[in-house]
Amino acid sequence: MTEIIRQTAVDLATKISSGELSAVEVTQAHLDRIGEVDDRVHAFLYVDGKRALAMAAKIDAKIAAGDPVGPLAGVPVAAKDVFTYSGAPTTCGSKILAGWLPPYDATVIRRLLDHDLVILGKTNMDEFAMGSSTENSAYGPTRNPWDLDRIPGGSGGGSSAALAAFETPLSIGSDTGGSIRQPAAVTGTVGVKPTYGGTSRYGLVALASSLDQPGPCARTVLDAALLHQVIAGHDPCDSTSIDAPVPDVVAAARSGDVTGLKIGVVTELGGEGYAPGVEQRFRESVELLASLGAEIVEVSCPHFGYALPTYYLILPAECSSNLAKFDGMRYGLRVGDDGTASAEQVMAATRESGFGAEVKRRIIIGTYALSSGYYDAYYGQAQKVRTLISGDFERAFAHVDVLVSPSTPITAFKMGEKVDDPLAMYMNDLCTIPSNLAGNASASFPVGLAPEDGLPVGLQVMAPPLADDRLYLVGAALERALVQTWGGSLLDKVPALEVSA
Amino acid sequence: MTAVLTYDEALAAYDPVLGLEVHVELNTASKMFCGCSTVFGAEPNTQVCAVCLGLPGSLPVVNARAVESAIRIGLALNCTIADWCRFARKNYFYPDMPKNYQISQYDEPICYNGWTEVALDGETYPIGIERAHMEEDTGKSLHMGGATGRIHGAAYSLLDYNRSGVPLIEIVTKPIEGTGAKAPQVARAYVTMLRDLLRALGVSDVRMEQGSLRCDANVSLRPSPTSPLGTRTETKNVNSLRSVERAIRYEITRQAAVLAAGGRVIQETRHWHEESGTTTAGRNKEMAEDYRYFPEPDLVPVAPSREWVAELRSTLPEPPVERIRRLAAEWGFSDLELRDAVNAGAVSAIEATVAAGASPQSARKWWLSEIARRANEAGVELEDVGISPQQVAEIQALVEAGTINDRLARQIFDGVIAGEGSPAEVVAARGLALVSDEGALSTAVDAAIAANPEVADKIRSGKIQAAGALIGAVMKDLRGQADAARVRELILERLG
């Protein structure tokens, strides 16, 4: 029998509900694995084994009593540390939230609990989800299980690394500019950014409200679809949540039939700056899709070239306001309160020592961009370009069912390589940002290893709003064909992380 | 001490222009963006949740009832209702604002470009309405241990977030010009009208002393009505109708003195001090804080349908000036009587008293004399004296039934205000009923005649006006608790 930790979520769920495995057993296996490898991977910021095992025992009892349970009952899951989970520290990878215990559950967390999943703990991330390498976490970086000297992507490097290191079969991320898809790409896992409004942001600590979206991370397309199904759907607590049925992502993931599907290759997302291995794997995957019956056309999205600067005005503007609440007055860190300092001085001292450099950089840029006299030139202008980018998508989707591109221009880079060069770091999100600006659905699927460095490459699929199912259709088609070619999961090639005796 | 001119000197030299910003707390059961209760006066920090505490991850959801109230207020002020508008974030740091931004509206208010009018001294003054927009209230800070009660210099501060997120409508007038010396009274009449209108709409408790109606007064002076607008000051914290008038009056004299001395009015926020009747400088607005407004990304736009707006229009009470005209006709008040009632802000109280069964003239008499006197002495509004229109009507009914007379009625006012119960209970408890027992009255009358034989002889000889002395003696004997008319009848029966 395959080791518990290497099984898919859907297999684990089947075995748990049939009694072949217990949820406690499965949970314990993952806790053991975390204990074994996480000191090197550092995917987790917080693990509560006792609470997880208690949850698992409760689910086992439910199953034993014949009570109805969810389709992923008993399967462990990890959540990015940006979601509130009552009673568990929620830091967002920042010092400023040290010690804060949220008194309420994020809607996404609530749904995991309501569907009988077992929450193992919280995963590492760039501080307040700002970064593409998880090196901006105030609690130390996460490492890529493919090569511990390389980054696992970001901001949700913890959620993807935990999957690639077999510490959890499922995890939850949040994607503001690629924070689910880019880590998925560089760790050889699946990551989906649902349509904006498809999953609830309630309890997701905001980076940029108009861009943030929670989504599923998994090792297989079907596992991601099942998790998507659990967490998606209308939430009255989030005004921007869409009151519409969740697209049938599970059926799409089971089908994988792309016959007649019209796929557009985005001209602008490729060429200079893209690693040859990334382009090669991408090209091969597109040819593979064509051989599976899809119709391939080239599509130009002329405004995508402005996506990065647009994003880096809108995001800082919103985050400068969203992060204003972290002032040391009500929760988290408080610095300089010596009994004589004024409230203003305490606020300033707390923010000075509680925020990292990248967070400060974006707060300062955003504050500037929103300032009277500059608003029209920066924030106002960026919103106009955002509309143009949405227009590019609308025109494209009038002709094609989905768009595809590489998920990232390059594979996982070395730790420390780009920390001092914010612009080089921002380039990692070149391909993923347009979908955040437009709010459409988008995902990254593993399509092999780059020949030059043997590191994972991701292919990005972009679908129209509320057509999230099409992502899974393409993802499943690729997965089915590629796993055959590879003779097994790509993640079987991840080097052993266990310390050899 | 700031030099001031007398009001007449100030008005002789300058023309005042006003701008009034009124914040109305809506009386919705729940807050603007969450389900917490809005009831006033609860234990601090008991009506709070993740949303109104601005906890990380929480999100606002618009209270549809608050939008409805905003639209009804806008319609009642003849505003255009936006087909589509957004909330905006107003960013600034303050400990009683848990998110360090306030969700408000900026360049897309839900109601804009309206008008209303107020009646004063028999004249009607038009008031333009710039906008009425929705926003959330902040929490309340109590700064302890400092001299000023403000955050600077305080040893520590107590924060109560019960008020955080209570729905507010801010109603902003266009510049109010052409009122001349009447500016302070027009301002007071406007706030009074607004209060009555909001009460008639049923959208707010409009209790100025509880802060559910708050007024900021912008005042500027210019040499003449044709000159460009002068620099304005914004006086905050003006929390009674009386203060609106006093604060504007003071600010006119203060600015006039500055200008007359060749000085320059500084654009700033000023704080009103009820006790001294003066204003002092607050935040300097020339170094204006930049609120970095931008559309609230956590909320979807508000787009009221035409049908809904039309439906809400049909629920409006009649316009204030028309209402006053109608009431005057119904009540048969003279112009002078009406003017006094309007200027005293007593129209609604009289209306409620009449509705409770009193005659219009008796209602007018009580509110404009007895109750107005007490309000003036206590420095409070009529409705805060501690007696309700229903109780006034009840007292008047007791007078008309002959149970009490006007003199005794005053003692009943004392009792009701002192919290001794309903008027009937006060009558019983204090033993204030008129002696209506004919036997007791006859005994007293006979005793008075016997004690004053000369007076009795005069009356017998036809000098009926001498009866007054005997009536006085009877009333004294019965400690005032007799119906004087009946006493007179009894005397004349015996001596006529």
Interface residues (C-beta under 8 A of the other chain):
Chain A: F83 T84 T90 C92 L97 W100 P102 P103 Y104 A106 R201 Y202 G203 L204 V205 A206 A208 S209 S210 P236 C237 D238 S239 T240 A317 E318 S320 S321 A324 K325 F326 D327 M329 R330 Y331 S342 A343 E344 M347 T367 L370 S371 S372 Y375 Y379
Chain B: A50 L53 G54 L55 P56 G57 S58 L59 P60 V61 V62 R89 N91 F93 P95 P98 K99 N100 Y101 I151 H152 S157 D290 R292 Y293 F294 P297 D298 L299 V300
